[in-house]
Amino acid sequence: MIMKSNQLILTCVAFAAIFASSPFLLNAAGKPNIVLILADDLGYGDVRCYNDQSKVPTPHIDRLAREGMRFTDAHSPATVCTPTRYSLMTGQMAFRVPNGGTVFTGVGGPSLIASGRLTLPSMMRDNGYATACVGKWHVGMTFFDKDGQPVRGDGVEAVRRVDFSRRITGGPVDHGFQSFFGTACCPTTDWLYAFIENDLVPVPPTGPLDKSRLPKHPYANDCRAGLLAPDFPMEEVDLVFLKKSREFLEQHVRQSPSKPFFLFHSAQAVHLPSFAAPQFQGKTKAGPHGDFIHQLDHVVGELLTTLEKLGVADNTIVIFTSDNGPETTSVIHMRADFGHDGARPWRGVKRDSWEGGHRVPFLVRWPGKVKAGTTSTQLTSLTDVMATVAAIIGAKLPDNAAEDSFNMLPAWLREDRAPIRPYLLQQAFGGQRTLSIRRGPWKYLDHTGSGGNRYENDPGLKPFHLPDTAPDAPGQLYNLATDPGETTNLCFERPDIVKEFKTLLEASKASGHTAGRHESTTTN
């Protein structure tokens, strides 16, 4: 009898140890927490784990690569901010909706997300998650004037017409986030320099921005002459965002430890102007923009440390990525002054259809599930986050949601044996006029030129202009396996592939979804 009692005790202890160590059993819902960190204008070559020639130390981002999975063929859905963020939040390519190529500024709106559309945060909220957004929204929202009419238009005069006592509609709290602290558009670039909390501006702007008080360097010239709130620190916005994200995490774990959470930390960095906080200025040997990248890395490190201190790191998926490639100004000056190439090894930068415009870092850490130090070559898009998360939390996606999203969980868990995506759609700065399609090594740009920047007319970009080897072709066809630099247009050599891709592209546009999303598909 004593032996049986001891065996029972040992068995109970063993089961308790298993339950305590299981990442799925640390909250009552049995679901992992998720922290999604979205950098702004961070290029594939800006971080060390993707570019061993990077001149900027990024130890915390590199740590994610060591402790998780690094995707080498990941892409932002668009080559600029707003459409990428729409696609990330909905799993649908932005070109499919009205004004889907728009990039909002100031108090621009309305929201690109239709009322009632299922979003990543609303899906998670409906499945028991606490949801919070901190940082840059940039998917559009509606401000109102003193008569209760929507403020339309752009520029500082539109900001002046806003009645800041009225609630804002169409923002994060109307699309699935239970709390929001951040900005409408680019925090230190746009006409409105003020924080939004949930659906109000608690401290409205009181006067014009005094640009004479800001740093002076080649990366500091993107500030529009907007209106500034007295509590808006132009050089410390990202540290404010960090503080708010940490407060959310700490409060949630303290008050609702049994409830899983989803935090979307949408950074200001490293969108120009490069205003690193004073404590980070001069900390790298790569100038003000290098300091700004280094500050972003610090923010990532602090978020990881917070998860550890709260005891939830082992049950938290951390995803780190960027909304598009690096900005022209930063690439031009960083190449010339510091030998740092934020787009390396790809052709193109932000706004371009070439790889440098949209191939981005994508890192996933999930202790006990995603094997540490692994690399995936699966073709993936930020649109895929929604279907992947749905698979993780057991949510069923309806046919009228996440039309361009694929479940990449098999790749995360290294259970993939073949390509998951049948093909990849991209949109450049021109929206539906500048679409491209990729399958396997082949990539077809359904337009001429870069799709965004005008290399032949821009003095800074002109040295990087490459002549089109098939200038009379209506588009561009490249084989990335043999020509990763996209230097040789094969449209005339392979008209069969051009025809096939144009047909596939038109079919995808007409159907409203990426083929294979709602039906089985065979890929070659």
N, C-alpha and C positions, 0 to 999 in steps of 0.2 A: 504493500500500500504506500509506504514511504517512497519507494522507487517510482511508482506511478505518479505520485504528487510532484516529485522533483522533475519528472519528464514533462508533466503538464506545465509546470512553471517555466521550464526551459523553452517549451514550445511557445508559450505566450510571449516570453521575452523576444524570441526570434521573430514572431509575427510583428511585435511592436517595433522592432528594429527595421523590418521591411517597410512597414507603413510610414515610419518616420523618415526613411530615406527616399521614399517614392516621390518624384516631382509632381505626381498627379494627386497626391493626397494631403497636400499642405493647406488646402482650403476646402470648405464644405462642398463646393461645386465640383471639385475634382477636375478643374480646368487650369491650365497654366496662365499666369499673367503675361501680358505682352506690352513691351515698350518699343515703339517705332520711332526712331530718330531719323529725321529727314534733314540733311544738309542742303544748302542753297548754293548752286553754281560750283559745287565741288567736283573737280574733274577726276577722271580715272587715274591720272598720273600725279595727283596732288598728295596721295598718301603712300607711305613707304611699302605697305604690304602689296601694293599694285605696281609700284615703280621704285626699283632699288636705286634709281638715280635722283629721287626726290630730294630736294634741298631742305625740306621741312621735317623735323621730327614729329611723328604721330604715334607715340608709344601706346596710347590707349585704344586707338582704332586698330592698330596692329595686334593688340592683345585680343580683340574680338576675332581676328583672323586665326590667331593661335588657338583660341579656345572654342572656335566654332567652324563654320563653313564659309569659304570665300567663293563667290560666283564670278567667273571671268567673262561671261557673255550675258551680262544683265544690262537692261536698257530702260531709260526713262521713256514713257509713252510719247512725250513731245520734247522739243528742244528748248522750251521756255516754260516759265513758272506755272501760270494759271492752268493751261490744259493738262499738264502733268499732274497737278494736284487734284484736279477734277477726276482724272482717270484713276489715281490712287484711291480716292475716297469712294468711287463708284464701281470700279472694275470695268468701266466702259470707256472706249476711246472718245476723247472730247470732240473730234471732228463730226461725230454722229449727232451732236446736239446744236441748236441755234447758237451762233456766236462762239462756237467751240474753239476758235483760234485766238480768242480775245486774251489780252494780257491787261488786267485791271490796274488802275492807278488811283491814288487818292481815296475818294469815296465811291469808286466805280461799282456798278452792279447792274441789274440784280444778280442773284446767285445763278451760276450755271446749273446747279443741281435742282432738278424739278421737284416740286412739292410731292411728297409721297414716294419718291424713289428710294429704294433700299440702298443704304450706304454701308461702308465698313463699320463705322461706329454704331449705327442703328442696329445692324445685325448683331453686334456684340452686346449692346445694351439689352436687346430682346432675348439674349441668351444668358442673362444674369451677370453681365459685366458692369462695373463702374467705369465710365468713360470720361476722359478728360483730354482737352486739346490745349496746348500751351505753345504760343509763338505765332508765326505768320500763317494766316488763313489763305488769302489770295484766291478764293474761288468765287468772290463776289458776294455782296450783301447790299441791303437797301437802307439808306439813311433818309430821314424825312425833314422837311422844312417846317417853319412855324405854323403853316396852314395844314400840316399833315400830309403834304404831297411828297411823293418820292423825289429825291434830288437826283437829277440826271446831268450828265456832262462831266467834264474833266477840269482839272486845274484848281488853283487856289480859290477861285470865285465859287466853285461848287462847294468847297469846304466851308466857305463863309456863309452859305445859305442853310447849312445844317442846323437844326434845332437839337442840341445835344441832350436836352431833357427827355426827348422821345426815344423809345426803344427801337433798336435796329432789328430788322428781319432778314432772314436768309443766311444767317451766320452759322457757326458750328452748333449752337444749342438748338437750332431748328433742323439739324440734320444728323442727330444721334448722339452728340456729345452732351453730357449732363453738366459740364462746366467748361468754361473757356476763359483764358487770359492771353491776350496777344494783340495783334494789329490786323487791320483790314487787308493791307497789301504789304509791299516791301517796307520794313520798319524805318530804315534811315534813308530812303530814296524818294518816297512819295510825298504828296501834298499834305497828307494828314499825319502829323507826328504826335500820336496820342495812343494810349493803351485802351483796349476794350475789355471789359469784364462781363462775361456772359453776353448780354445784349444791350449794354449801356457803356458810354464813355464817362467814367466817374470823374475824371479831371480833364475837361475840355481844353483845347488850345486857346491861348490868350493873346498870341501875337506872332509875328513872322519869325522864322528861323534866322538867327544871326550866323551866317556862314563864316564870318571873319574869326569866330572863336573855335572853329573846327581845324583839325590837322590839315596840313598842306603837303601833299605828295601825289604822285601819278595815279594812285588808286583812290583818291579822295574827291573826285569831281562829279559824282553822280547824284548829289543831293539836289532835289528840286526845291524851289523857293516856297516852301509850304508854311503851314501854321504849326506852332510848337506848343505842346502842353508843358506846364512848369515841372511836372514830375517825370518827364521823358528824357533820360540820359543818352544822348546820341552815341556816346562811346562805350556804353555799358548795357545796351539793350539785351545782349545775349546772357549777361550775368543776371539780369532781372528774370529772364525766361528760366534760367537754371534754378533760381531761388523758388519760383512758382512751381516748377515741376517737382522739386524736392519737397516742397510743402504739401503738394498733393499726395505724393507717395507716403510721406510720414503720417499725414492725417488719415489716409485710407487704411494703412496697416494698423494704426492705433485704434481706429473706430470700427472698422469692418474687416477684421483679419480673415474671416471665413469667405469673403466675397472676392472673386477674381477682378483684376483691373486691367484696363487698356489705357495707356498713356501715349498720346501722339505728341512728341516733342519736335516742333517744327522750327528749326533754327533760323536766325537771321544770317549767320555766317554760312558761306563766305561770299555773300552777295556784296557787290560794291555799293557804297564806299567801304573800303577796308579800315574800319574803325575798331581796332583792338583796344580793349580796356587798358588804362595806364600801366597796370602791373604786367601786361604781356608785351608792351611796346619794347622793341629792341631785343626780344628774347631769342630770336632766331638770326641766322645769317642770310635770310632771304627777304629782308625788307618788310614794309608794313603789311603786305598781303601774306607773306610767310608767317608773320606774327599772328595774323587773323586766323589762318589755318591751324596754327598751334593752339590758339585759344579755343577753337572748336574742339580740338582733340582733348583739351582740358575739360570742357563741358561733358564730353562723352565719359571721361574718366570719373568725374564727380557723380554722374548718374549711376555708373556701375558700382562705385563705392557706396552710394546711398542704398542701392538694392542689397548689397552685402551687409551693411550695418543693420538693416531692417530684418535680415534673416530670410529674405524672399528671393535671393539671386538664383538659387537652385530650382525654383519653380517659375522662373520668368524667362520668356523668350525675348531676346533683344535683337531687333532688326536695325541695321544701319545702312543708309543709302543716300542718294542725291537726286535732285529734281531735274538736272540736265548737266551738260558739260560746262567747262570753265568759261568765264566771260572773256571777250576779246581783249579788253584793256589789260586784265591781269596776265593773260597769256603772252601778249606782246612784250610787256615790260619785264615779266619774270624770265622769259627766254633771254631777252637782251641783257638784263642787268645781273641775273643770278644763275643763269644756266639751268633754270627749273622749268619744266614743261608740264603744265597741268593736264594736257591732253595726251601725253605720251602713252602708247606709241601710235596713236591714231591721227588721221587727218580730220581737220575740222574742229570747231569750238561751238559754244552755245549758239543756237539758232540754226545751225547747219544740219543737213541730212546725213552728212558723212559721220563716221563712227564717233569722232571726238565730240560731236554735239549731243550724243545721247547714250553712249556706252559709259556706265557709271559703276562706282563701287557698290557692292551689295553683299553684306555680311550678316550671318545668322548665328547667334549663340543660343543653344538650348541644352543646358547640362543634362547629361544622361540620355539624350535623344539624338542630337546632332553631334556626330563624332568630331572631337577637337582636331584642329589642324588639317582639315580636309578641304578639297577644292572641287567645285562642280563646273563642268563646261556646258551644262544645260542652257539652252537659249531661253531667257526669261525676261519678263517685263514687270514694271511696278504694278501694272494692272493685275498681275497674278497674286498679289498679296491677299486680295479679298477671297478668292476661291481657296487658297491655301489655308487661310485662317478658318474659313468655314469648315474645311475638312478636319482641322485640329479640334474645333469646339463642337463638332457634330451638328452644324447648322446646314439646312437644306436650302440651296439657292433656287429661287423661282426662275422660270424662263425669261422673265422680263427684268432681270437684274444681272450685273456682272457679265455682260455679253462678250467681253474680250478678256475674261479672266480664266486662268488654268490652275489647277491644283498642282503645286510643285512639291507637295509633301514627300512623294516618293524620292525626289532628288535630295531633299533635306535629310532623309533617313537612309539614303544610299540604296534604295530599293528600285531605282530606275534602271531599265535595261535598254531603253530606246528613247528617242526624243519625245518629250511630253507635248510640246507645242507643234502643231502642223506648220505654222509660219508665224511671223511677227510683223505687225503693222506699226509704222511710225508716222508721226506728223511733225513737220518742221514749222518754222515761224509763219509760213503762209497758210497754215491750216489745211483744209481739204485740197487746196491747190498744190500742196507740196507733200504728198504722201509718198511713202516708200514701203516696200515689202521685202522680207527676208525669209529664206528657207534654206536650211543647210548652209553651204558656203556662198550661195548665190544671193545677191542683193540688187533689187531693182528700184531706182529712184524714178518716179513717174513725173519728172520735171527736169529742166535743165538748171545748171548752176547749183549753188550750195543749198538753196531752199531758204536761206536766211540772210547771211552777210554778203556784201558786195565786195569781193576781194579785189576786183579790178579797179574799183574807185576809192577804196579806203587806203590812205597812205600807210597806215600801220599794218594792214593785212596784205597789202600788195606783194611784199617779199615772199609770202606763202602761197601766192596764187599759182595754181597748176593748170595748164591749158587742157581743155577737153580733147581727148584723142579722137572723139567722134562728134565734132561740133554740130553736125547736121542731124544728129539723132534727136528724137523727141524726148528721150530720157537717158538714163545712165544704168548700165549693168556691170557689176563688178563680181569677181570671184575672190572672196576674202581669204580663201585657203591659199591661193597663189599670189594674191595682190592685196594684202591687208591694208596697204596705204591708199587704196582706191585711186590708182593712177591711170589705169587703162580701161577705157569704156568699151565693153564688148557687145554693145547693142547690135552692131552689124554682123559680128562674127557669130552670135547666137540668137538669131531672130526667133527661134523656136521657144527659147526660155523667156524672151521678152513677151511674146504672145501669151504664153502660159501664165506668166505673172500678171499681166494686164487683165486677163480674163478672171483670174483669182481675185485680184484687187477689186474689180468691178462687182463681182459676185458678193464679196464681203461687204462692200458698201451697200448693195441692194438688199442683202439679207438682214443687215443690222447687227451682225455679230461675226466674230472670227469663226470660220468653219472648224468644226470639231468641238466647239464649246457646248453645243446642245445635241450633237449627234456623233456617232463614232466616225473616225477618220483614219485612213491609212496614210502614213508618211513615208517618203522615200529618203 
